[in-house]
Amino acid sequence: MSVMFKQMIHMENKVDECLQLHTKIHSIEETLTDHNARLKLLEYKSIDMEARSRRNNLIFSGISEHRDENC
C-alpha cells in the first residue's frame, strides 16, 4: 500500500511539473505572438519610410526644356 502511495505522489509531482511547463509554454507563445505583431508593424513602417524617402528622388532625362517655360 505504501508503494502505491509513493507512486501516486510521484505521479502527482509529474502532473504538477507538466502543468507548470504548460503554463510557461503558453506564456512564451503569447510573448512570441506579441513580438511577431510588433515586428510586422516595424516592417511596414520601414517600407513606408523607404518609399517616402524615394518619392523625391526622381530624375527625368531626355525631355527638352525651353526658356521661359511654364512647368
Secondary structure, DSSP 8 states (H G I E B T S, - for coil): -HHHHHHHHHHHHHHHHHHHHHHHHHHHHHHHHHHHHHHHHHHHHHHHHHHHHHTT-----S----TT---
